[in-house]
Amino acid sequence: MMKMQWERTRSSSRARWRCSVVTGLLVVGLGMTFASAAEWRAGIARAVITPEKAVWLAGYGSKRVPDGKLHDLWMKALALEDHAGQRVVLITSDFQGVPKGMSDRVFARLKKEQGIERTQVMFTFSHNHCGPRLGNDLVDYYPVEAEQVALVEEYTTHMVDRCVSMVGQALARLEPAALGLGQGKATFAVNRRNNPEAQVPALLAAGKPLKGPVDHTVPVLTVTRPDGKLAAVLFGYACHPTTLSFLTWCGDYPGFAQLALERSHPGTVAMFVNTCGGDQNPLPRRSVELCESYGNRLAVAVEKVLKQPLKPVSAGIHTAFEYTSLPYLEVVSREKLLGLLQDRNAIRARWAARMLSRLDKNGTFPKTYPYPIHAWRLGNEMLMIGMGAESVVDYALRFKREFGPGTWVCGYADDMIAYIPSRRVWEEGGYEGGSYLYEYGRPAFRWSGDIEDQISGVVHRLVKQVRP
């Protein structure tokens, strides 16, 4: 088969490119060798999602009215198509949490309007706490005000429309491309369960090691056109975007990282995924200077990867998807709810009232929750596992160990359900593993202790389907 080869030449101080027809592999810029661009097609689109009205900021368990913006918030889409016409679409966003009620609407419309099946699309969110509320995500965090309820519903519907339109644009822009895979490192994420925030600056200053598992890897996937232009760079990191807690629209450290990369590579779209940062924080934090510093450090880690030889990703898309029913340890009783109606914790009191209303309407609570899990194989080099909600770092460390190099484990995909503890975290308890499911609107306080085994079993089954 005839292949297009792009060779780098020098003219004065500027790098130029010339094309010749050859067979086999070829070499392009950014230090990457990759297979013929004819084997892949990629389309990229993005949309501003900064609210134009006073939708409250999401997270932190309180009413937060926006007072302006530091920079715009974004939603982005990367569509890939292999030589056989198989497609996938990855959506990234600066949202704090996309609820099932919103993402299901997106998935249904993409199937109807674009023929994209559920297994082919993954909707990720950075978990940025300086982004807007959506639908019923963390609904009991906020006091009920009729005007705000209407604004959130209006904005959420608008975002469904905008997301579907954006994906359509990405699919319409499919053009020849090559994919390259690499990995960097950034060290600002700290296991917040094992290192009290107030103590971290002193520990770092003294050069003392911090405790607890972390995942400091920065996986990178590049999309390069046949002329050598970097069209998109997808990168990940396992850490909460909670450097900031003010009232201003901002993408936190992932937003700053994407802006820095796009400044350095004009015309390139930078995309971020949170790779299981449920128990990780950027520490120290709580200043814009620190936030921008972390974003720049992450961008530098990506830049170092771009300067090294990247592993070419061969053609081929294989996808598998499954909902697994995660069991609650015990659903809450009417008697327990009645006793919490006057609870001093406002979130718990609002939750109890809402749960009682649901119970009156439905007569019972479900004993499980449908948990989404993806497995995508791109070529023979990259395996992407997508997990719903706030999965802790143990999942990424485990699955990368079990499935080997080229494995990405993305939390915060499809549905902002709750924290997803490993068995270790569940046994330790605390915020991520203890009795806090009520904050997420679940009809229980805790998951069953065996959910890691259940999730792992499904992941292994899906991976076997895409990588026999």
Helices and strands as residue ranges (DSSP letters): E 3-11, E 14-22, E 26-28, E 32-34, G 37-39, E 40-48, E 74-82, E 87-93, H 100-114, G 118-120, E 121-123, G 139-141, H 146-172, E 175-185, E 189-191, G 197-199, H 200-205, E 217-224, E 230-237, H 252-264, E 269-274, E 280-282, H 288-306, E 311-312, E 317-327, H 334-340, H 346-362, E 368-378, E 382-387, E 390-391, H 393-403, E 407-410, E 419-420, H 423-428, H 430-433, G 437-440, H 451-466
